[in-house]
């Protein structure tokens, strides 16, 4: 009788061990899925960051180019104004 009780306990413990092993396997699979999804999301975010950096760099170039064009126009206007002022100040014989 004692042997029968021990055998039942062993069988119950083996069943419990199998259930824990199955749960562990399922949890490992789920964890791997989470890691894979997280890695994929990270790659997508990194790509988005690179795209945004490109946009920012492009915007900086456009703003710089506009500023440089404006500065060049200001210099040209000052030069022309100085030339007119010079010609007005100098009495050029006809």
PLY file of the C-alpha trace (Angstrom):
ply
format ascii 1.0
element vertex 94
property float x
property float y
property float z
element edge 93
property int vertex1
property int vertex2
end_header
0.00 0.00 0.00
2.81 2.42 0.87
4.45 1.66 -2.44
1.21 2.47 -4.24
0.93 5.86 -2.48
4.54 6.69 -3.31
3.97 5.71 -6.93
0.89 7.99 -7.11
2.89 10.89 -5.64
5.66 10.30 -8.19
3.10 10.25 -11.00
1.47 13.45 -9.70
4.86 15.17 -9.40
5.79 14.08 -12.93
2.50 15.51 -14.25
3.13 18.76 -12.38
6.68 18.88 -13.73
5.36 18.38 -17.26
2.83 21.20 -16.77
5.56 23.53 -15.47
7.82 22.55 -18.39
5.02 23.30 -20.87
4.34 26.68 -19.21
8.04 27.48 -19.31
8.20 26.61 -23.02
5.16 28.80 -23.77
6.64 31.70 -21.79
9.97 31.35 -23.60
8.17 31.47 -26.97
6.18 34.53 -25.91
9.35 36.21 -24.66
11.07 35.51 -27.97
8.10 37.03 -29.83
8.30 40.14 -27.64
12.05 40.41 -28.24
11.51 40.03 -32.00
8.74 42.65 -32.06
10.79 45.02 -29.92
13.80 44.60 -32.21
11.64 45.25 -35.27
10.11 48.34 -33.66
13.57 49.57 -32.70
14.75 49.20 -36.29
11.66 51.07 -37.52
12.28 53.87 -35.01
15.95 54.05 -36.06
14.88 54.36 -39.72
12.39 57.09 -38.77
15.11 58.95 -36.84
17.39 58.81 -39.90
14.56 60.11 -42.10
13.88 62.95 -39.66
17.60 63.79 -39.51
17.63 64.00 -43.30
14.59 66.29 -43.24
16.16 68.51 -40.59
19.44 68.69 -42.51
17.54 69.54 -45.68
15.56 72.25 -43.87
18.79 73.70 -42.44
20.28 73.77 -45.95
17.19 75.51 -47.37
17.14 78.08 -44.57
20.90 78.65 -44.93
20.55 79.00 -48.70
17.70 81.51 -48.30
19.72 83.43 -45.73
22.77 83.46 -47.98
20.67 84.61 -50.93
19.18 87.36 -48.79
22.63 88.37 -47.59
23.96 88.38 -51.16
21.04 90.58 -52.26
21.71 92.96 -49.37
25.38 93.21 -50.37
24.45 93.75 -54.02
21.94 96.45 -53.06
24.49 98.19 -50.84
27.03 98.07 -53.67
24.58 99.55 -56.19
23.50 102.19 -53.67
27.12 103.12 -53.02
27.78 103.35 -56.74
24.81 105.68 -57.27
25.87 107.75 -54.28
29.40 107.93 -55.69
28.18 109.00 -59.14
25.89 111.59 -57.58
28.72 112.94 -55.44
31.22 113.10 -58.28
30.69 115.79 -60.83
31.22 114.03 -64.13
31.73 116.46 -66.99
29.55 115.99 -70.02
0 1
1 2
2 3
3 4
4 5
5 6
6 7
7 8
8 9
9 10
10 11
11 12
12 13
13 14
14 15
15 16
16 17
17 18
18 19
19 20
20 21
21 22
22 23
23 24
24 25
25 26
26 27
27 28
28 29
29 30
30 31
31 32
32 33
33 34
34 35
35 36
36 37
37 38
38 39
39 40
40 41
41 42
42 43
43 44
44 45
45 46
46 47
47 48
48 49
49 50
50 51
51 52
52 53
53 54
54 55
55 56
56 57
57 58
58 59
59 60
60 61
61 62
62 63
63 64
64 65
65 66
66 67
67 68
68 69
69 70
70 71
71 72
72 73
73 74
74 75
75 76
76 77
77 78
78 79
79 80
80 81
81 82
82 83
83 84
84 85
85 86
86 87
87 88
88 89
89 90
90 91
91 92
92 93
